[in-house]
Amino acid sequence: MSKNLIDPIVAIATAPGRGGIGVVRISGPDLGPFIFSLLGKKLTPRHAHYLNFPDHNQHPIDQGLAIFFNQPHSYTGEDVLELQGHGGPAVLQQLLKRCLEVGHTFGLRLATPGEFTQRAFLNDKIDLAQAEAVADLIDATSEAAARAAVSSLSGEFSRRINTLSTSIVQLRMLIEATLDFPEEEIEFLEKYQARQKLDVMLDDIDNIISQSRQGMVLREGLHVVLAGEPNVGKSSLLNALAGQDLAIVTDIAGTTRDKVSQVIHLQGVPITIIDTAGLRETTDTIESIGISRSWAEIARADVVLHLMDATIPSTHLDEKIETTRSRQSIVLQVFNKQDLLSDLSNIADQAIYISAKTGKGLDVLQTRLLNIAGWNPGQESPWLARQRHIDSLEQSRMHLLLAKEHAAENDRVLDLFAEELRLAHDSLGQITGKMTPDDLLGEIFSNFCIGK
């Protein structure tokens, strides 16, 4: 471990701004001498001590609770001191400054983003999937996402991965023993029901992948852009989906000059809706900038809702939207103002017709968005997942399938059979951090907030 991860660290652990309570957190291998220098007394582990937090002249910066967690019985696995005082920014900054002054001789430094949780991972207090769940719980934007993040943090996802990993290891051990004693001529595949065990593993990993995809939808959601000509009802649709008046709605073309964004939740799935300026030719400089931004949003959308007036439908923007969108995005043609149609006989079966004014057809549109997101209303994920989890699971599944192909041949390919099981096991290890490269760890923890 580098010296960088042995130094004691300190950070404000509560969010910026005013609050009733503020927390300064310190973690390091041996904080006893530092605590005595800072507070002038020893602290009983896991007891709340109400006292003054003194400055260099022994005048109180604040009064509050000091709680000492001795290693390894702490969040990071090191000694941890939490100073819980009032949540004023000035007070917390003074307290942080004082900690650094006292801690200078002990090598105390400011923590980097996610470093407390990184130390918890490195000290085997949590695995990598649980560490990621800490950030996911902080970032959760819905009740469903928060529940799934708590489940991940408690280790539910990791337990499923570890159970499957154990099954693979046990089968590998039997194979390695067989390879070491070939003279025994054990009919390995039949004697130990290797093919049947592989089928059980594949069923298990398929189930984990399915649930993880649901968890990824809960975490990442969809980026949906409303696009179309002026006055087709984009702003009205945004307001209808959000359930509040966010965008100005008038009959004047070009009212929306810049994008308006709102996150809504459908079945707990976060959907970011972007209302954009109407797409048309214009000599208005400000409106032109807004239209350029509209095309930029279309280029990075997961879903583009090409909104048209059902009373005078026009598809002349179809080709440009199609060439502008990303390769992975989906374009849905949505016809608004259905309430103004007198003849419904010409409505196509596959078209989405809505009325942003009356709300008719919005349920169909919402269901379609959930289907695109991959949400299965009958299956709620017990954990949140990330794309890297899905990638590792798919890699592991591929190696299990290759092992099954070797098993379908004969015992003479047991070495290949064993190698595919090893690779499958290694892929699963990347999820929990047992086989994760250092550069990936750096990327993961750099996205945490400071103080966590």
C-alpha positions in Angstrom: 0.0 0.0 0.0 1.4 3.4 -0.9 2.2 6.0 1.8 -0.6 8.1 0.4 -3.1 5.6 1.8 -1.5 5.3 5.2 -1.5 9.1 6.0 -4.3 10.2 8.4 -7.0 12.1 6.5 -9.6 14.7 7.4 -12.6 16.2 5.6 -16.0 17.8 6.3 -18.4 14.8 5.9 -21.7 16.8 5.6 -23.0 18.6 2.6 -21.9 22.2 1.8 -24.1 25.0 3.1 -26.0 25.7 6.3 -27.4 22.9 8.4 -28.4 22.0 11.9 -25.4 19.6 12.3 -22.0 19.4 10.6 -19.5 16.6 10.8 -15.7 16.7 10.5 -14.3 13.2 10.0 -10.7 12.0 10.6 -9.3 8.5 9.8 -5.9 7.1 10.3 -3.9 4.1 11.7 -3.4 5.5 15.2 -5.3 8.7 16.2 -4.7 8.5 20.0 -1.9 11.1 20.1 -3.7 13.4 17.6 -6.9 13.3 19.6 -5.1 14.2 22.9 -3.4 17.1 21.1 -6.6 18.4 19.6 -9.0 17.9 22.5 -6.7 17.6 25.5 -8.1 14.3 26.7 -8.4 10.6 25.8 -11.7 9.4 24.4 -13.5 6.2 25.3 -14.1 4.3 22.1 -17.7 4.3 20.9 -18.9 6.8 23.5 -20.3 10.3 22.7 -18.3 13.0 24.6 -19.9 16.4 24.8 -17.2 19.0 25.0 -15.6 22.1 23.5 -13.6 22.0 20.2 -10.8 24.5 21.1 -8.7 26.7 18.9 -4.9 27.2 19.4 -5.7 29.6 22.3 -8.0 27.1 23.9 -11.0 29.2 23.0 -14.0 27.2 21.8 -14.6 27.1 18.1 -17.8 25.2 18.8 -19.4 22.8 21.2 -20.5 19.3 20.2 -20.0 15.6 20.3 -16.7 13.8 19.7 -17.0 10.1 19.0 -13.9 7.8 18.6 -14.1 4.5 16.8 -11.0 2.4 17.4 -9.7 0.2 14.7 -10.8 -2.2 13.3 -14.3 -1.4 14.6 -14.9 1.6 12.3 -16.2 2.5 8.9 -12.7 2.6 7.4 -11.2 -0.2 9.5 -8.7 2.4 10.9 -9.1 4.7 13.9 -11.9 7.2 13.1 -12.8 10.4 15.0 -16.0 12.3 14.2 -16.5 15.8 15.5 -20.2 16.6 15.3 -21.0 20.3 15.8 -23.2 22.9 14.3 -23.6 23.0 10.6 -22.5 26.5 9.8 -19.9 26.7 7.0 -17.6 29.1 8.8 -17.6 27.0 12.0 -16.8 23.8 10.0 -14.0 25.5 8.1 -12.5 26.7 11.3 -12.7 23.3 12.8 -11.2 21.7 9.7 -8.4 24.2 9.7 -7.7 23.5 13.4 -7.5 19.7 12.8 -5.0 20.3 10.0 -2.9 22.6 12.3 -2.8 20.0 15.1 -2.4 17.1 12.6 0.5 18.6 10.7 3.1 16.8 12.9 1.1 13.6 12.4 1.0 13.8 8.6 -2.7 14.7 8.5 -3.9 15.8 5.1 -7.2 16.6 3.4 -9.0 13.5 2.1 -9.5 13.0 -1.6 -13.0 12.2 -3.0 -14.2 8.8 -1.8 -11.0 8.1 0.2 -12.8 7.1 3.4 -14.8 4.5 1.5 -11.8 3.5 -0.5 -10.0 2.7 2.8 -13.0 0.7 4.0 -12.7 -1.3 0.8 -8.9 -1.8 1.1 -9.2 -2.8 4.7 -11.9 -5.5 3.8 -14.7 -3.7 5.6 -16.8 -3.8 2.4 -16.3 -5.1 -1.1 -16.3 -3.0 -4.3 -19.9 -3.5 -5.1 -20.9 -2.3 -1.6 -18.5 0.6 -1.9 -20.3 1.7 -5.1 -23.6 1.3 -3.3 -22.6 4.0 -0.9 -22.3 6.5 -3.8 -25.5 5.1 -5.3 -27.4 5.6 -2.0 -26.3 9.2 -1.8 -27.3 9.8 -5.5 -30.6 7.9 -5.3 -33.4 10.0 -6.8 -36.4 7.7 -6.0 -37.6 5.5 -3.1 -37.1 2.4 -5.3 -33.5 3.3 -6.1 -32.8 4.1 -2.5 -34.2 0.7 -1.4 -32.1 -1.1 -4.0 -28.9 0.8 -3.0 -29.4 -0.1 0.7 -29.8 -3.7 -0.4 -26.6 -3.6 -2.3 -24.8 -1.9 0.6 -26.0 -4.6 3.0 -24.3 -7.1 0.7 -27.2 -8.8 -1.1 -25.7 -8.4 -4.6 -22.3 -9.5 -3.3 -23.7 -12.6 -1.7 -25.3 -13.7 -4.9 -22.0 -13.2 -6.7 -20.0 -14.9 -4.0 -22.4 -17.9 -3.9 -21.9 -18.4 -7.7 -18.2 -17.9 -7.4 -18.0 -20.6 -4.7 -19.8 -23.1 -6.9 -17.4 -22.4 -9.7 -14.4 -22.8 -7.4 -15.7 -26.1 -6.0 -16.1 -27.5 -9.5 -12.6 -26.2 -10.4 -11.1 -28.0 -7.4 -12.5 -31.3 -8.5 -11.2 -30.8 -12.0 -7.7 -29.8 -10.8 -7.6 -33.0 -8.7 -8.5 -35.1 -11.7 -5.9 -33.4 -13.8 -3.2 -34.2 -11.2 -4.1 -37.9 -11.1 -4.9 -38.9 -14.7 -3.9 -42.5 -14.1 -7.1 -42.9 -12.0 -9.1 -42.5 -15.2 -12.0 -41.0 -13.3 -15.0 -40.4 -15.5 -15.1 -36.9 -14.1 -18.0 -35.4 -16.0 -20.3 -38.2 -15.2 -19.1 -39.0 -11.7 -19.4 -35.4 -10.4 -22.4 -34.4 -12.6 -20.3 -31.5 -14.0 -22.7 -30.8 -16.9 -25.7 -30.6 -14.5 -23.8 -28.3 -12.2 -22.9 -26.0 -15.2 -26.6 -25.8 -16.1 -27.5 -24.7 -12.6 -24.7 -22.1 -12.7 -25.9 -20.7 -16.1 -29.5 -20.5 -14.8 -28.2 -18.6 -11.7 -26.1 -16.2 -13.7 -29.0 -15.6 -16.2 -31.2 -14.7 -13.2 -28.5 -12.4 -11.7 -28.1 -10.6 -15.1 -31.8 -10.1 -15.5 -32.1 -8.6 -12.0 -29.0 -6.5 -12.5 -30.4 -5.0 -15.7 -33.4 -3.9 -13.7 -31.1 -2.4 -11.1 -29.2 -0.5 -13.8 -32.4 0.9 -15.2 -33.3 2.1 -11.7 -29.9 3.8 -11.4 -29.4 5.3 -14.8 -32.9 5.8 -16.2 -33.4 7.5 -19.6 -32.4 10.8 -21.2 -35.5 11.8 -23.2 -35.5 14.8 -25.6 -38.7 16.5 -26.8 -38.1 17.7 -30.4 -40.3 19.2 -33.1 -41.5 22.3 -34.8 -42.7 25.3 -32.8 -46.2 25.1 -31.3 -46.6 21.3 -31.4 -46.9 21.1 -27.7 -43.5 20.2 -26.4 -43.7 22.5 -23.4 -47.2 21.4 -22.6 -46.1 17.7 -22.7 -43.2 18.5 -20.4 -45.6 20.1 -17.9 -48.0 17.2 -18.3 -45.4 14.6 -17.6 -43.9 16.5 -14.7 -47.3 17.4 -13.2 -46.4 21.0 -12.8 -45.9 24.2 -14.9 -42.2 24.2 -15.6 -42.1 25.6 -19.1 -43.9 28.7 -20.4 -46.7 27.8 -22.8 -48.1 30.3 -25.4 -49.4 30.3 -28.9 -46.4 32.4 -30.0 -43.9 30.4 -32.0 -40.4 30.4 -30.6 -41.5 30.9 -27.0 -39.0 28.3 -25.8 -35.5 29.7 -26.5 -33.4 27.3 -24.4 -33.8 23.8 -23.0 -35.8 23.1 -19.9 -34.9 20.0 -18.0 -36.9 18.0 -15.4 -36.4 14.6 -13.8 -39.6 12.6 -13.3 -40.0 9.0 -12.0 -42.0 6.3 -13.6 -42.3 3.2 -11.5 -39.2 4.4 -9.7 -37.2 4.8 -12.9 -35.6 8.2 -13.3 -36.5 9.8 -16.7 -34.8 13.1 -17.5 -37.1 15.1 -19.9 -35.5 17.9 -21.9 -37.8 20.4 -23.6 -36.0 22.1 -26.5 -36.5 25.1 -28.8 -38.8 24.6 -31.8 -36.9 23.4 -34.9 -37.3 25.9 -37.7 -35.4 28.3 -39.9 -35.0 31.7 -38.2 -33.1 34.9 -38.4 -33.4 35.6 -34.7 -29.9 35.3 -33.3 -31.0 34.1 -29.8 -33.5 31.7 -31.1 -30.9 30.3 -33.5 -28.6 29.5 -30.5 -31.5 27.7 -28.8 -32.2 25.7 -32.0 -28.5 24.7 -32.2 -28.7 23.5 -28.6 -31.8 21.5 -29.5 -29.9 19.6 -32.2 -27.0 19.0 -29.7 -29.5 17.5 -27.2 -31.0 15.3 -29.9 -27.5 14.0 -30.7 -26.9 12.7 -27.1 -30.5 11.5 -26.2 -31.4 8.0 -25.3 -34.9 8.6 -26.7 -36.1 11.4 -29.0 -39.8 12.1 -28.9 -40.5 13.7 -32.3 -43.6 15.6 -31.4 -46.0 16.6 -34.2 -49.4 18.3 -34.3 -51.9 15.6 -35.1 -54.2 18.0 -36.9 -51.5 19.0 -39.4 -48.8 16.3 -39.1 -45.5 17.1 -40.8 -42.6 14.6 -41.1 -40.1 16.8 -42.9 -37.8 16.8 -39.8 -37.7 13.0 -39.8 -34.6 12.6 -42.0 -32.5 15.3 -40.1 -33.5 13.9 -36.7 -32.5 10.4 -37.9 -29.1 11.5 -39.1 -28.4 13.6 -36.0 -29.4 11.1 -33.3 -26.8 8.8 -31.8 -26.6 5.2 -33.2 -28.0 3.8 -29.9 -30.9 6.2 -29.5 -34.5 5.5 -30.4 -36.9 8.0 -32.1 -40.6 7.8 -31.3 -43.1 9.7 -33.4 -45.7 11.2 -31.1 -48.8 13.1 -32.4 -50.1 15.7 -30.0 -53.5 17.4 -29.9 -55.5 14.2 -30.3 -58.4 16.0 -28.6 -58.8 18.3 -31.7 -59.2 15.4 -34.1 -62.7 14.9 -35.3 -61.9 11.7 -37.3 -59.9 9.0 -35.6 -60.4 6.4 -38.3 -57.0 7.1 -39.9 -54.9 6.7 -36.8 -52.2 4.1 -37.3 -52.1 1.2 -34.9 -48.4 1.7 -34.1 -48.5 5.5 -33.7 -48.6 7.2 -30.3 -51.4 9.7 -30.2 -51.7 11.9 -27.1 -53.3 15.1 -25.8 -50.9 17.0 -23.5 -53.9 19.2 -22.7 -56.3 16.5 -21.5 -53.7 13.8 -20.5 -55.2 11.2 -22.9 -52.6 8.8 -24.2 -49.9 9.8 -21.7 -50.2 6.4 -20.0 -49.3 4.7 -23.3 -46.3 7.0 -23.8 -45.1 6.3 -20.3 -45.4 2.6 -20.7 -43.5 2.8 -24.0 -40.7 4.7 -22.3 -40.5 2.1 -19.5 -40.3 -0.7 -22.1 -37.4 1.1 -23.8 -35.7 1.4 -20.5 -36.0 -2.3 -20.0 -38.2 -2.0 -17.0 -40.2 -5.1 -16.0 -43.0 -4.1 -13.7 -43.3 -7.6 -12.4 -39.7 -7.7 -11.3 -38.1 -5.1 -9.0 -34.3 -5.5 -8.7 -33.1 -6.2 -5.1 -29.9 -4.2 -5.9 -28.6 -1.4 -8.0 -26.2 -2.3 -10.8 -23.8 -0.5 -13.1 -22.8 -1.2 -16.7 -19.4 -2.6 -15.5 -21.4 -5.2 -13.4 -23.4 -6.2 -16.5 -20.2 -6.5 -18.6 -18.5 -8.7 -16.0 -21.5 -10.9 -15.7 -21.8 -11.3 -19.4 -18.1 -12.2 -19.6 -18.5 -14.8 -16.9 -21.6 -16.3 -18.7 -19.7 -16.5 -21.9 -16.9 -18.5 -20.3 -19.4 -20.8 -18.6 -21.0 -21.5 -22.0 -17.6 -22.3 -23.4 -17.0 -24.6 -20.5 -20.3 -26.3 -21.4 -19.2 -26.8 -25.0 -16.0 -28.5 -23.8 -18.0 -30.6 -21.4 -20.1 -31.8 -24.3 -17.1 -33.3 -26.0 -15.2 -35.7 -23.7 -12.8 -36.0 -20.7 -9.8 -35.2 -22.9 -10.6 -31.5 -22.8 -10.7 -31.2 -19.0 -7.8 -28.7 -19.1 -9.8 -26.4 -21.4 -12.9 -26.9 -19.2 -10.9 -25.9 -16.1 -9.5 -22.8 -17.9 -12.9 -21.5 -18.8 -14.1 -21.9 -15.3 -11.1 -19.9 -14.1 -11.9 -17.1 -16.5 -15.5 -17.1 -15.4 -14.5 -16.9 -11.8 -12.1 -14.0 -12.5 -14.8 -12.1 -14.3 -17.1 -12.3 -11.2 -14.1 -11.2 -9.1 -14.1 -7.9 -10.9 -17.5 -7.1 -9.5 -16.6 -7.4 -5.9 -13.1 -6.1 -6.3 -11.1 -9.3 -5.9 -9.7 -9.0 -9.4 -10.1 -5.3 -10.2 -7.3 -3.2 -11.7 -6.0 -0.2 -9.8 -6.9 2.2 -12.5 -10.5 1.2 -12.3 -10.5 1.6 -8.6 -9.2 5.2 -9.0 -12.0 6.0 -11.5 -14.7 4.6 -9.3 -13.7 6.4 -6.1 -12.9 9.7 -7.8 -16.7 10.0 -8.5 -17.5 10.0 -4.8 -18.1 13.2 -2.8 -15.3 14.4 -0.4 -15.8 13.2 3.1 -17.3 9.8 2.2 
